[in-house]
Amino acid sequence: MNKALKRNRHEDILEYLSFFPVTAVLGPRQCGKSTLAKTIIKNHGNSLYLDLELGSDLNKLRDPEAFFRLNADKLICLDEIQRLPEIFPLIRSLVDISRKPGQFLLLGSASPQLLQQSSESLAGRIGYIELNPFNLTEIPRKELKKHWFRGGFPNSYLAPTDSLSNLWREQFIRTYLEKDIPSLGFNITTPVLEKLWTMISNLSGQLFNQSQLANNLGVSHTTIKTYLHILESTYTIRLLQPYLKNLQKRMIKSPKVILRDTGLLHSLLSINDLNSLMGHPVYGQSWESYAIEQICNEASSWKPFFYRTSNGGEIDLLLEKGNELKAIEFKASTTPSINKGTYHAIESLNINMLYLISPLSENESIPINDKVTNCSIDFFITNCL
């Protein structure tokens, strides 16, 4: 079933390989990077794949220069590259010999900012592509609620039952906390990071106060900032920044925190099925988190923000590109409405149309008035981006 769902980034990776000497595909663990890369290199033909978590593959790089020179005519794919960051200077030297495109395909579970060696040593030689878990546009539309509840990680989404999906996500969380974070060189106790992750799950889609989080965890403000950077750099949270260009208003300057995969959000809060979610206090926040992540994944050419003033003006998501602004509100209700604060924000920002996204039927759009349209998330992605 994995093979039946074609990834949106497939063609992008091929384009990057045709231009950059090094292409890096980055994203969270278990999001499908290896599966996609193996499909690409199988069709490429003259290529080889090394998984740096396997001792047998890692041993082949005891003399990496000799190995790379022996296979200089091949596309070399190195999976979990964050485990061998010291190899980047060598890759730089080798690609500079010919500068031909498509020499290396690197797969990693950390952001370019966390892989400092790559961003410093391979500048001008590398193209970065972010691969996320399955997006809404990669699954059958009839399975939106399943996708929302289970999240997009392939093994969770494609599990035969909800109970097996829950089990996979619980194991993923344990591995992430106990193995993946320490492997990146961070010395953080598992209970502290798990508590922070759970607290963020309760706050997902809302403003958060770093100092309050630090006090609740019994750590310093600087430490909580480091922890948040780790979660953001390993693609588990998104920090949505406030839109601060309306200087005549008293703006809220704290960011919003979004737990990027709602399947993980539900597991961290012990929500085991969709019916339980519908009766849970985070139901609305879960829908907002899900919809924001799906839109941000598809709107890569837009800069995402939220808008909130101290007098109650607010918009859940603003997308900015040049002088163009798109305003979006999220409501999990089947009969959504807009409050006065949002209408004030529409007026202040001179917004022509606000899109109110709720769990409507596929590609459905219902005008509420000349300033607000209630629409499904796929209608917005298909027709408004």
C-alpha positions as CSV (number, residue, x, y, z in Angstrom):
1,M,0.0,0.0,0.0
2,N,3.0,2.3,0.6
3,K,3.8,2.1,-3.1
4,A,0.3,3.2,-4.1
5,L,0.8,6.6,-2.5
6,K,3.1,8.7,-4.6
7,R,5.0,11.4,-2.8
8,N,4.6,15.0,-3.9
9,R,8.4,15.5,-3.6
10,H,9.4,12.8,-6.0
11,E,9.7,15.1,-9.0
12,D,11.3,17.8,-6.9
13,I,14.1,15.4,-5.8
14,L,14.8,14.4,-9.4
15,E,15.0,18.1,-10.4
16,Y,17.5,18.8,-7.6
17,L,19.6,15.8,-8.6
18,S,19.8,17.1,-12.1
19,F,21.2,20.5,-10.9
20,F,23.0,20.2,-7.6
21,P,26.1,18.0,-6.9
22,V,24.5,17.2,-3.5
23,T,20.8,16.9,-2.7
24,A,19.7,16.6,0.9
25,V,16.2,15.3,1.8
26,L,15.5,16.2,5.4
27,G,12.5,15.4,7.6
28,P,11.4,13.6,10.7
29,R,12.4,9.9,11.3
30,Q,10.1,7.4,9.7
31,C,8.4,9.9,7.4
32,G,9.3,7.9,4.2
33,K,12.6,9.4,3.2
34,S,14.3,6.0,2.8
35,T,11.4,4.4,0.8
36,L,11.3,7.4,-1.6
37,A,15.1,7.5,-2.0
38,K,15.2,3.8,-2.8
39,T,12.6,4.2,-5.4
40,I,14.5,7.0,-7.0
41,I,17.9,5.3,-7.0
42,K,16.3,2.0,-8.3
43,N,15.1,3.9,-11.3
44,H,18.4,5.9,-11.6
45,G,20.3,2.7,-12.2
46,N,24.0,3.5,-11.5
47,S,23.7,4.2,-7.8
48,L,24.3,2.7,-4.3
49,Y,22.6,3.1,-0.9
50,L,24.3,3.1,2.5
51,D,22.3,3.1,5.8
52,L,24.6,4.7,8.3
53,E,22.7,3.0,11.2
54,L,23.9,-0.3,10.0
55,G,27.4,-1.3,11.1
56,S,28.0,-3.2,7.9
57,D,27.4,-0.1,5.8
58,L,29.2,2.2,8.2
59,N,32.3,-0.1,8.0
60,K,32.4,0.6,4.2
61,L,33.3,4.1,5.1
62,R,36.4,3.3,7.2
63,D,38.3,4.9,4.4
64,P,35.6,7.1,2.9
65,E,37.7,8.9,0.4
66,A,38.8,5.6,-1.2
67,F,35.2,4.3,-1.2
68,F,33.8,7.5,-2.8
69,R,36.6,7.6,-5.4
70,L,36.0,3.9,-6.3
71,N,32.3,4.7,-6.8
72,A,32.7,8.2,-8.4
73,D,30.6,7.2,-11.3
74,K,27.6,6.4,-9.1
75,L,24.9,8.4,-7.3
76,I,25.8,7.7,-3.7
77,C,22.9,7.8,-1.2
78,L,23.8,8.2,2.5
79,D,20.9,7.6,4.9
80,E,20.8,9.1,8.4
81,I,23.6,11.5,7.5
82,Q,23.4,13.3,10.9
83,R,25.3,10.3,12.3
84,L,28.4,11.1,10.3
85,P,28.6,14.9,10.0
86,E,32.4,14.8,9.9
87,I,32.1,13.5,6.4
88,F,30.9,16.8,4.9
89,P,34.3,18.4,4.3
90,L,35.3,15.3,2.3
91,I,32.1,15.4,0.2
92,R,32.8,19.1,-0.5
93,S,36.3,18.4,-1.7
94,L,35.2,15.5,-3.9
95,V,32.3,17.4,-5.6
96,D,34.5,20.3,-6.3
97,I,36.7,18.2,-8.5
98,S,34.0,17.9,-11.2
99,R,31.0,19.9,-9.9
100,K,28.8,17.5,-11.9
101,P,25.2,17.2,-10.6
102,G,23.8,14.2,-8.9
103,Q,26.8,12.9,-7.1
104,F,25.3,12.5,-3.6
105,L,21.8,12.1,-2.2
106,L,21.8,12.6,1.6
107,L,18.9,11.7,3.9
108,G,18.7,13.2,7.4
109,S,16.4,13.6,10.4
110,A,17.7,17.0,11.4
111,S,17.4,20.5,10.0
112,P,20.2,22.3,8.1
113,Q,20.6,24.5,11.1
114,L,21.3,21.4,13.3
115,L,23.7,20.0,10.6
116,Q,26.0,23.0,10.8
117,Q,28.8,21.2,9.0
118,S,26.7,20.7,5.9
119,S,25.5,24.3,5.8
120,E,29.0,25.6,6.2
121,S,31.0,23.1,4.1
122,L,28.6,22.5,1.2
123,A,27.2,26.1,0.7
124,G,26.5,26.6,-3.0
125,R,26.9,22.8,-3.7
126,I,23.8,21.5,-1.9
127,G,20.0,21.8,-2.4
128,Y,17.7,21.0,0.6
129,I,14.3,19.4,0.3
130,E,12.0,18.9,3.3
131,L,10.0,15.7,3.2
132,N,7.1,15.5,5.7
133,P,4.8,12.6,6.6
134,F,1.9,12.0,4.2
135,N,0.1,15.2,3.4
136,L,-3.6,15.5,2.7
137,T,-2.9,15.9,-1.0
138,E,-1.1,12.4,-1.0
139,I,-4.0,10.4,0.5
140,P,-7.5,9.6,-0.6
141,R,-9.7,12.5,0.4
142,K,-12.3,10.1,1.9
143,E,-9.7,9.3,4.5
144,L,-9.2,12.8,5.9
145,K,-10.6,12.0,9.3
146,K,-8.3,8.9,9.5
147,H,-5.4,11.1,8.5
148,W,-6.2,13.7,11.0
149,F,-6.5,11.2,13.9
150,R,-3.6,8.9,13.0
151,G,-1.3,11.6,11.5
152,G,0.8,11.2,8.4
153,F,3.7,8.9,9.4
154,P,3.3,6.0,6.9
155,N,3.4,3.2,9.4
156,S,0.8,4.9,11.6
157,Y,-1.5,6.0,8.8
158,L,-1.3,2.7,6.9
159,A,-1.7,0.5,10.0
160,P,-4.5,-2.1,9.7
161,T,-6.3,-0.9,12.8
162,D,-6.3,2.2,15.1
163,S,-4.9,0.1,17.9
164,L,-1.9,-0.9,15.9
165,S,-1.5,2.7,14.7
166,N,-1.6,3.8,18.4
167,L,1.0,1.2,19.3
168,W,3.3,2.3,16.5
169,R,3.1,5.9,17.6
170,E,3.8,5.0,21.2
171,Q,6.9,3.1,20.1
172,F,8.0,6.0,17.9
173,I,7.8,8.5,20.8
174,R,9.9,6.2,23.0
175,T,12.5,5.7,20.3
176,Y,12.6,9.5,19.6
177,L,13.1,10.3,23.2
178,E,15.5,7.5,24.2
179,K,17.5,7.1,21.1
180,D,17.2,9.8,18.4
181,I,17.7,12.8,20.6
182,P,20.8,11.4,22.4
183,S,22.2,10.3,19.0
184,L,22.3,14.0,18.0
185,G,24.6,14.8,20.9
186,F,22.0,16.2,23.3
187,N,22.1,15.2,27.0
188,I,18.5,15.6,28.0
189,T,16.7,13.3,30.4
190,T,13.9,11.4,28.8
191,P,11.2,12.3,31.4
192,V,11.9,16.0,31.1
193,L,11.6,16.1,27.3
194,E,8.6,13.8,27.4
195,K,6.9,16.2,29.9
196,L,7.7,19.2,27.7
197,W,6.3,17.4,24.6
198,T,3.1,16.5,26.4
199,M,2.7,20.1,27.6
200,I,3.2,21.3,24.1
201,S,0.5,18.8,22.9
202,N,-2.0,20.5,25.3
203,L,-0.9,23.9,24.0
204,S,-0.8,23.1,20.3
205,G,-2.4,25.9,18.3
206,Q,-2.1,28.3,21.2
207,L,0.2,31.0,22.4
208,F,2.8,29.8,24.8
209,N,5.0,31.4,27.4
210,Q,8.6,30.1,27.5
211,S,9.1,31.3,31.1
212,Q,6.0,29.5,32.3
213,L,7.1,26.3,30.6
214,A,10.6,26.6,32.1
215,N,9.1,27.1,35.6
216,N,6.8,24.0,35.2
217,L,9.7,21.9,34.1
218,G,12.1,23.3,36.8
219,V,14.7,24.5,34.2
220,S,16.0,27.8,33.1
221,H,14.6,30.1,30.4
222,T,17.7,29.4,28.3
223,T,17.3,25.6,28.7
224,I,13.7,25.6,27.6
225,K,14.7,27.7,24.5
226,T,17.3,25.0,23.7
227,Y,14.7,22.2,24.1
228,L,12.3,24.0,21.8
229,H,15.0,24.4,19.2
230,I,15.7,20.7,19.3
231,L,12.0,19.8,18.8
232,E,11.7,22.3,16.0
233,S,15.0,21.2,14.3
234,T,13.9,17.5,14.4
235,Y,10.6,18.5,12.7
236,T,8.2,17.7,15.6
237,I,7.0,21.2,16.4
238,R,6.4,24.4,14.4
239,L,6.8,27.8,16.0
240,L,4.4,30.1,14.2
241,Q,5.6,33.7,14.5
242,P,3.3,36.7,15.0
243,Y,2.6,39.1,12.2
244,L,4.1,42.4,13.4
245,K,3.8,44.8,10.4
246,N,0.7,46.6,11.7
247,L,2.7,48.9,14.0
248,Q,-0.4,51.0,14.9
249,K,-1.8,48.2,17.0
250,R,-0.5,46.7,20.3
251,M,0.5,43.3,19.0
252,I,0.9,40.0,20.8
253,K,4.6,39.0,20.2
254,S,4.7,35.5,21.7
255,P,4.7,32.7,19.1
256,K,2.2,30.0,18.7
257,V,3.4,26.4,19.0
258,I,2.1,23.7,16.7
259,L,2.8,20.0,17.2
260,R,3.2,19.1,13.5
261,D,1.8,15.6,13.5
262,T,-1.6,15.3,15.1
263,G,-1.2,11.5,15.4
264,L,1.7,12.1,17.8
265,L,-0.4,14.8,19.5
266,H,-3.2,12.4,20.2
267,S,-0.8,9.7,21.4
268,L,0.9,12.1,23.8
269,L,-2.5,12.9,25.3
270,S,-3.7,9.3,25.3
271,I,-6.5,9.9,22.8
272,N,-7.1,6.5,21.3
273,D,-9.8,6.9,18.8
274,L,-11.7,9.6,16.9
275,N,-14.7,9.5,19.1
276,S,-12.5,10.2,22.2
277,L,-11.0,13.1,20.3
278,M,-14.3,14.7,19.6
279,G,-15.1,14.8,23.3
280,H,-11.6,16.0,24.3
281,P,-10.8,19.6,25.2
282,V,-8.1,19.8,22.5
283,Y,-10.6,18.9,19.7
284,G,-10.6,22.3,18.2
285,Q,-6.9,22.8,18.7
286,S,-6.2,19.5,17.1
287,W,-8.1,20.5,14.0
288,E,-6.3,23.8,13.8
289,S,-2.9,22.2,14.2
290,Y,-3.8,19.6,11.5
291,A,-5.1,22.2,9.1
292,I,-2.2,24.6,9.6
293,E,0.4,21.9,9.0
294,Q,-1.3,20.7,5.8
295,I,-1.5,24.2,4.4
296,C,2.0,25.2,5.4
297,N,3.4,22.0,3.7
298,E,1.6,23.0,0.5
299,A,2.3,26.7,0.7
300,S,6.1,26.6,0.7
301,S,6.4,29.8,-1.3
302,W,4.3,31.7,1.3
303,K,5.5,32.9,4.7
304,P,3.2,31.8,7.5
305,F,2.2,34.0,10.5
306,F,-0.6,34.5,12.9
307,Y,-2.2,37.8,13.9
308,R,-3.3,38.9,17.3
309,T,-3.7,42.2,19.1
310,S,-4.1,43.0,22.8
311,N,-7.6,44.2,22.2
312,G,-8.9,40.9,20.7
313,G,-8.2,41.2,17.0
314,E,-7.0,37.8,15.7
315,I,-6.5,35.6,12.7
316,D,-5.3,32.0,13.1
317,L,-3.1,32.0,10.0
318,L,-1.8,34.6,7.7
319,L,0.1,33.7,4.5
320,E,2.3,36.4,3.0
321,K,3.9,36.5,-0.4
322,G,5.2,39.9,-1.5
323,N,2.4,42.4,-0.9
324,E,-0.3,39.7,-0.9
325,L,-1.9,38.4,2.3
326,K,-4.3,35.4,2.7
327,A,-6.2,35.1,5.9
328,I,-7.5,31.8,7.3
329,E,-9.5,30.9,10.4
330,F,-10.0,27.3,11.6
331,K,-13.1,25.9,13.2
332,A,-13.8,22.2,14.0
333,S,-17.6,23.0,14.2
334,T,-20.0,22.0,11.5
335,T,-21.7,25.4,12.0
336,P,-18.7,27.8,12.3
337,S,-18.9,31.5,12.9
338,I,-16.5,34.5,13.1
339,N,-16.2,36.7,16.2
340,K,-15.9,40.4,16.3
341,G,-12.1,40.3,16.9
342,T,-11.6,38.5,13.6
343,Y,-13.7,41.1,11.7
344,H,-11.7,43.9,13.3
345,A,-8.5,42.1,12.1
346,I,-9.9,41.8,8.6
347,E,-10.5,45.6,8.6
348,S,-7.2,46.5,10.1
349,L,-5.2,44.4,7.6
350,N,-7.4,45.4,4.7
351,I,-8.2,41.7,3.9
352,N,-10.4,41.1,0.9
353,M,-11.5,37.6,1.8
354,L,-11.1,35.4,4.9
355,Y,-11.2,31.7,4.5
356,L,-13.0,29.8,7.3
357,I,-11.8,26.3,7.1
358,S,-13.9,23.6,8.8
359,P,-14.3,19.8,8.2
360,L,-16.6,20.2,5.2
361,S,-17.0,17.8,2.3
362,E,-14.4,17.5,-0.4
363,N,-13.8,20.8,-2.4
364,E,-16.9,22.4,-0.7
365,S,-17.1,26.2,-0.5
366,I,-20.0,28.2,1.1
367,P,-19.9,32.0,1.1
368,I,-21.0,33.5,4.4
369,N,-20.8,37.1,3.3
370,D,-18.7,39.3,1.0
371,K,-15.7,39.0,3.4
372,V,-15.9,35.4,4.6
373,T,-16.1,32.1,2.8
374,N,-16.5,28.8,4.7
375,C,-14.6,26.1,2.8
376,S,-13.0,22.7,3.1
377,I,-9.2,22.5,3.5
378,D,-8.7,20.8,0.1
379,F,-10.7,23.5,-1.6
380,F,-8.4,26.1,-0.1
381,I,-5.2,24.2,-1.1
382,T,-6.5,23.5,-4.6
383,N,-8.0,26.9,-5.4
384,C,-6.4,29.5,-3.2
385,L,-2.7,28.9,-3.1
